[in-house]
């Protein structure tokens, strides 16, 4: 009898929200049975290899394919001219621009795609790519975005040189993409003009790359007889890709199937549509056989999905007590040669306007100018919603700069400026309504845990001895869960998400969602949400996503949007089922709906708990003739969820570093991360996400950069040069949490995976700069490699024994 | 193109024969000719360790081993870990300690940890971090991987003592 179990036993059996349920995904991965795109092998499949430009900016005078075609195993060589008859040599980007699939007359960045060699295997394809002879005429390149708008600057994009708008408002120069601003410029300027204290700092977020362990790739298979295209690909947003492919190819969207499969990490790299995917699709349409394209690591770092390259200027105006009266942030954004950034149409600078952070700042203005350069295009995001890291980095750096100017403690200045718990929901000067927060509680908990006062005393002692110790604080507010369709769309498609749940007669269920896991553990956590809502064991709830033939339309997994949007859709779809279940229960128990109460996994009659129908009983009944008059059979529901607002997770981080002033070596002694993501669905998975995000933050702050020389040549695009921390360098992480539920999310949850990245980066820089603060240093640009930190020591003359 | 060569080796206890170009890398032979897609390709430059396999009792990155070098060798890949349906202690520990997220590095990580624990059955945390430094993970921050290797070491030691 189910009634013999206690309520608690029944609840535990569900493994619902709040339990550290072990992951369902693991079973295949620990056995080597994952199905990543390069594992897919279709009959007759050819391998495609890219011929890439050695120059950052050059005209293509001729392409000679004859030697390549003579290589044994090579089947075909495609260039832009071959794609022109089907009008597929250019493609739309998710940023409203167009991008060359294969270079059309000129190349605009080093390693740009020029030709696509198809061969029987990857060795023959590589041989063929080496044998393609391209004659180039090199042109002067623009690498520094500050030079892009010079009157005599070389025109990078001749294809759009005469267009006065490329999707985001008027252009002022052939290399100008857009200018976007927000806030009250005049009001802000007025406060600055009369403020007792102002601070200003130039702050760079260097070009970096998300670098998931699996590179991008696809297998495209066009069935000529049925007119159907199937593409297995590394995509974080399969439905959006399907729409782009339909727009581009003219194939009806109903005949296109995009399959995500298992994805070896994304971090923003796998949102955009890349030339390699399209080249493979076109090649399959042309040849009628499946085509595989897999990016090499060097191609990955060099050509797909860079992030940042944001050249910012931060300014704050405050009173003498450090209370911020106004904020003015500007940024010059280097978008590379094509504007492929993944952005909501109305938000070309993404969510940069979250830059007021956790603080009550009465006046604010921000402006972003985006330009073309001869560098690779990209998605621009790296484990953060578009431009959120840049925004949070600016405010969390600038509040420290202000603290140093006024000689106020860096924790104290935050207390003085926080949006207070009773002020929520709080609308910022730049227009976002922060849903919930309790910033000071989070900060005080962190300070207490690390004995902040003790650390400051120790720092004072060390400074007296000439040693460098830094304490970094970051009290960030994130913005995730894009998003409300009235402000968020890509190519016109609203950024809602979806869940379709079908409950089987025996009480198991299958749920399909519009998102796409790349390691986040959706198959585990979505089932927990549904388990709690429906009272069915999560073990019996199957989750599917990523196959566009099966799942309902959604915008995918990026910007920590899965829990805020699709997670909400799951809860609401489950509630629709529960509403129907209540009617069935009332019918079966012969009572009114109002006489029933929900209890863990069943409806029971109020005051008579033994009279009950479990959700499993109801699932079976829903498939019989014993239903209320006129009720449809079955127990399923679909929800397309358009969130009323973004969610605003937050945290209080603290980092302690010790710096060797003779070598510049910076050791992270301690990192304490307190996160608040509202309701916690699976604490084990949340903690894992925090560990990973902090490690990526550590990588960005302490070592990552994609550098170029003045001709646009890459100076470090393999894992030999590009810093991915190993287990040795990676610090040990201490995690903590508070819970401040989102008032508008059905289960009160917010996104979490990006918080540690967004909040971690400024925390590291704040710690490094704090180590030098007593010597008058207010800012140091990333990455804080030993060499660069040593240069700071040298500039201060403290590096000599 | 050089003449193809026949190569025979033992893969997870079974004799296999392949015919390959002399330049063919072991990772490609394993993945494309022998359908062992557990080991992955993450960088092609020996940095990431996703392709780690165990070759004659040593961890090697199979993206920098030629298949023709494997004549007569004994190879262990992630596919050879579970015995008679029973998971190896490392596989179980990776699951229980949440030591994986996207799963792409996992086969290489487990294979490397296997050899590490053969060489040093009771490693300290620092020894694990050092011993696993040839394998990159972008998702977990390594903390739970270290934990999993520690739990597996304990379990394996207990089994050995019993």
Interface residues (C-beta under 8 A of the other chain):
Chain A: X22 X23 X25 X26 X27 X28 X29 X30 X31 X32 X33 X34 X36 X38 X39 X41 X72 X121 X122 X123 X211 X212 X213 X214 X215 X262 X263 X264 X265 X267 X294 X296 X297 X518 X519 X520 X521 X684 X685 X687 X688 X689 X691 X692 X693 X694 X695 X696 X718 X719 X720 X724 X726 X727 X728 X730 X732 X733
Chain B: X1 X21 X23 X24 X28 X31 X32 X36 X37 X38 X39 X40 X41 X42 X43 X44 X45 X47 X48 X50 X77 X78 X79 X81 X82 X87 X91 X92 X94 X95 X96 X98 X100 X101 X102 X103 X104 X105 X106 X107 X110 X128 X129 X130 X132 X133 X134 X135 X136 X137 X138 X139 X140 X141 X142 X143 X144 X145 X146
